[in-house]
């Protein structure tokens, strides 16, 4: 790891005035004194630095900016979570556990207790893929601008099984799977006091659209929070993470389901798949199958099968398809 300078940001505007790069901008470049990047919990950034992939000249610590660690709920506007809220704080919030159960489950299954104490919500969403070819300084892969995805014909057992024609990586944030099921928005600040809200589906960038960036964040922009609409009466949710073993492993497959049940029938549903594609994706046609119907095991099984329509597994990860079918079915049945 190379030397770098450190700056404690006093406010959002203070941080934005001094930053000039994202990890995508400086990936695999030599350290330059002019390169300045954000850090919150620092889990992913420090990994990238230790791996020799990112070498910033300076780091701006945003963790101590006042007001960015709040969790607020309003019956009309919903839940707003500050970007610096730790995953442990989310896990320990009773309102989230009661009203947004799938989010609580996703947070509780993210990393280890030690990591959850440090990792922030914003950092979790903005983290880079854990694809081992991307994380290897020896491989100049598609995400690094070479046009070559080594996972296509290499070791790909943990890679994507959908939308994987150009890049077979998967996004590492299991929390985003649950947030997308609740139709969350990401609040982004830029210089001059400007803020905008972006649907979380539009926050993540598919590699076919931009090979180097995994999110829409640009230098001079900062996630300040996440906003989740208020849940309607009869809303239930469930999240399932399948790892290689019952530990802090990254997800092989994860699913979040949110349903609105009234009179025994499903009025509305969202099904989101994580670790299936380079970005979290909604299984919209599978969710549509549930609407207006009484959910039973046969219907849940059919929806699970439908969620994998169009899957294109690689040589080593076809086993993911039946796993997704099964956990989609189980999550649906648990959310009734």
N, C-alpha and C positions, 0 to 999 in steps of 0.2 A: 504494500500500500504506500502511495506517495504522500508527501507532505501537503497539507492544505490549511487555509486559514478558516476562522470560525466567526460567525456573526450572529448575535442574538436579536432577532426581530422583535420590535416593540409593538407593532400593529400590523394589520394586513397590508395597509398602504406602504408601511416601512419595508416590509418584505418584498412587495412587488416592485418597489423602486430600485432594489438592489439585485434582484435575480435577472439572469439573462440566458438561461439554458434549461433544458430538461435532460433526463438521462438518455433519451433517444438522440438528442443533439450531440452529445459528447461520447457516445458509445464507442469504445475501442480507440479513442483518440488519446494522444499524449497530454499530460497535464499542462494547462495553461493558466497563468495567473488571472486572466480575464474571464475564465469560466466560473460561473456562480450558479449553484443549484440548491433547491429546497431540501430540508430534512425535517421529518416529524418524529415518528418513533425510530426511524432509521434502520429497521430490520432489513428491508430489501436493498436500500442504498448501500449499506455497509457490506452486504453480501456481494453486490456488484463491484464494489471497490476492492474487496479482498480477492475476487476472482480476476481482477485486472481488466475488467470490461469498461469501467467508468472511473475516470481520474480527474475530478473537479479541482480547480484551483482554490475554490472557496465554497463553504457550506453555510447556508442561512438556516438557523434553527427556528422553526415556527411553533415549536411545542409549547412555548411559554406565552404566546399571544393571548391576552385576556379575552374571554368570551367564546372561544372556539371549542370549548369542551362541554357545552351545555346540551341537555336533553330536555326538550320542551314539547308539550302536547296540548293541542287545542281541538275541541270537538268539531269545529268547522274547517280549520286548515290542516289538521292532522299532526303528524309527528315530525319534528325537526331535530336532527342530530348534528352537532358540531363536528367538524372534520377531525379535531384533536381528541375526540372521545375515544378512550381505549376500548378494545374488545371486551376486556374484563368489566368495564363500567356498563357496557351494553348487556353483557351476560347477567349482571347483578340488578338490572332494572326491572322491577315488578310489572310496570305498565307494558313494557315490551314483551315480557313473558306471557302476559294475559291477552293482549290485543294482537300482537304480531309474533305468534308462537314459532312459526317457521324461521323467522329472523333470529329469535333467541336460540333455536336449535343450531342454526348455521354458525352463529358466533361461538357457541359452546363447543363446537367440533373443530374450530379453527386453531391449528397449532397446539402448543402446550400452554398450561397456565402461566408459565414464565413469559412466553411470547405474547400472550394476550394482555398481560400487564403493561407491555411496552407498545405493542402494535396499535396504530390508530385506524379509525374508519377510513379516512381519506387515503392514507398510505396503503391500506388493504386494497382499495379500488384501483389505485394507480400503480401497483406493483407490476413488474415485468414477468413474462412467462418463465416457468421453471424447466422448459425443454432443455435437455442436457446438451444438445448441439448449440443452442443459443448461449448457454452458460459456459461453454468451452471457448477459451480464447484461441484455441487451435482451429476452430471451424468458423469460416466466414459464411454464415448461413443466410437464408432468405430474409430473415428479420434484420440482418445486418447489411442488406443491400446487394447481396451477391446474385440473387435470383435462383439459388439452389437450396432446396429443402432436403437435408441429409436424412431426415426421418422417413421420407418417402420410400427409400430402399434400404434403410438402416435399422437400428434398434428403435422400435416404435410401439412397444407394448402399452405405454401410458399416454399415447398421443390421441389426436382427434379421430373420430369416425364419421364426421359429417363436415361438409364444406372444407375439405382438406386437400383440395387439388393443388394449391400453390404453397400452402404452409400447414403443417400438421400439428402445430403447437396447440396447447389448451391454456386458457387463462387460469391463473392460480387462485383467484378470489372466490371461495365458496360463499362468502357473505353476499356477493353480487348476485348469486343465483336466487337467494331469498328476496333481496331487494327488488329484483326485476319482477318476481311473482307478485309483489305488492305495488307494482307500477310506480316505483320511486323516481324522483328527479334529483339530479346532482346540481348543486348551486356552485357556480364558478365566479370568482372575482377577478377583475383585471384593473389595471391602473386607472386613475381618475375616478375611483369610487364606483365603477361600473360592476354590476352583477347580472348574471343570466342563469336561468334554470333550464336544464337539458334533461330530456327523458333518458333514463339510464340505458335504454336500448341504443340510443344515439351517442352515448358517451364512449362506448367501446368501438374500436375501428377494426374492421376485418382486414387481414393482410392483403387481400386482393385490391382493396381500395387504397391502402397505404402500407407499404412493406415494413417501414421503420417505426411507426407509431402504433401503439396498442390502444390509446385513448385520444380524444380530441384535444387534450391539453397542449397548449403551446407555451413557450417561454414567456414569462410575464403574466401567467394565469395560475390561479390557486383554487383548489377545492376548499370551500368554506363550510359546506354542510350537505346533508342529504335530507330531502323532504319526502315523506310518505303520506299519501292521502289517508284520511280517517277511514277506519273499517266500518262497513255497514253491518246492521243487525243480521245475525245468522252466518257471519263470516268465520270460517275455520281454516286452519292452515297446518301444513306438516312439511318437514324437510328430512331427507335421508342422504347421508354421505356413505358411500362405499369405498373403503380403502383397502390396501393390500392386507392389512392386519388392523386390529383394534388398537390403534395408537395415534400418534400425531401425523401420520402419513398424509401426503397430498391425496386428494380424491381421485380415484379411478373413475368414479361416476358419482354425481350428486344431482338431486332433484328437489325442487320446491313446488308445492301445490297449494293454491289458495282457492277456496270455493265459497260461494254464497248460497246457503241452503234455506229454502222456505217451503213450508208445507210438504216436506219430505223430498222435494225436487231441487235440482241444482239450477239456480237462476243464472249464475255466471261462474267461470272458472279460469284460472291461469295455471299453466304447467311450464316450468322452466328447467332446462337441462344445462348443467355445468359439466365441464371436462368432456364434453361431446364434440365441441367445435372450438376454433380459435377464439371465439367470444361466446359468452353465455347466450343461449337462444331460447325463444319461446316455441313450444310445441303447439302451435295454434290449432291445427286440425285435430289433434288429440283432445285438446281442451273443448273444442266445439262439440265433440261427440257427447260430452257430459251435459251440455246445456239443455234445460227443459226436461230432463229425465231423472228418474230415481236411480241413484248410483248403487250398483251391486257388484259382486265379484266378477261376473261375466263382462259387464260394461267396463269396469276398471281394467280388466285384462285386455280387452279390445283396444282401449285407449293407450295402454302400455305398448301394445304391438304397433299401433298407428304412429306413436312417437318416434319410432325407428324407421319409418318409411323414408326411403332415399338415403339410408346410411351407406357409406362407402368405406368400410373398414380396411385397414392396411394389413400387411402380412402377419403382424404379430398382435393385433388388438381386436380381432373379431369377437373375442370373448366378452367385450364390453356390451355388445348388442343385447344378448339375453339378460345381462345385469341391468341395463337401463329399462328393458321391458318389465322386469320384476319389480324394481324399486319405484317406477312410475305407478304401477298397479298398487303397491303397498302404500305409497304416499297418498294416492287418491282415496283409498279405503280408510286411511287414518284421518282424512280431512272431511269426513262426513259426520 
